[in-house]
Amino acid sequence: MTGGPVAAAVVGSRMEAELIAGLLRSNGIGAAVSADDAGGQEPQLQLDGVRVLVAAADEAAARGLLADVESTRSEPAGDDEAGEAPR
């Protein structure tokens, strides 16, 4: 690994960071969660964010995957996804 781990994402909670790390792992990208919150015992210490770390070599792929997920999430929902019954 060249250069050590880098932050692919910084989010507001350990739970969100674990979900992102799981998404990355399920797509073949090794990921770890790093938070200065006393091992989860002091969540109020997460004010500086929780980091999702990946290898420097995987940074571009990780950020690309996260961008794809974010763009999919922000697309307007169709009628079926908005809770309306199909016709």
N, C-alpha and C positions, 0 to 999 in steps of 0.2 A: 504494500500500500504506500503510495507516494503522498507525503504531506500530512498524514493523519486524518482523523475524521473532521468533517465540516457540517455545519447546520444546514439541512435541506429545508427546514421549516422551524419557526418559533411560534408557538401557540399559547393560549391562555390557561390550559389545564393539562394535567397528566393524562386524563382520560382521552382527550382529543389527540394528544401526542401518541398514545398507545394505538389508537385507531389508525393514525397515519402510518406509524411504523409497521403495523400489520398489513396495511395495503401495500406498502413498499416490499415487504418480505414476500407477500403472495405473488408479487411480480418479479421475483428473483433478485431484489436489491436488499442487501444486508442493511439493517437499520437498528439503532439503539436510541433509547430515550434518556435524556439527561435533564435533571431538575435539581435545584438547590432548595429542597423542601423537606430535609431530614427523612428521606426515604418514604415520603408520602404522609408522615405524621404531622407535618406542619404545612398544610396546603396554602395557608395565607402567605407563605414565603415565595410562592410562584409568581409574584408580582412582576418579576423580570422575564417571565415566560418560561416555557418548557421547550427544550430543544429536541428535535429529531435529527440524530446524527447519522451520516452515511460516509462511506469512504470517498475521498476526494475524487477518485476515478469514476464514481457512480453519481456524482453531484448533478451533472447535466441530465442524466436519465431520470433521476429522482424528481428534479424540479419539473421536467417535462411531463412526467406522469401526473404529478400534483396539479400542474396547470391544466392538463386534459380533464381531470376530474372536476376541477373548479369551473371550467368552461361548460361542462356538461350540466353541472348543478345549477348554473345561472341561466340556462336556456329556458324560455317560457314553456310551461306545461301545456300539453294538449288537453282536449276535453276529457279523455279517459283518466288522465293523471290528476285532473282538477277535482275529482270526486264525483263527476257526473256519470250517470248510468249510460252505457253504450246504447245506441239506437239501432 
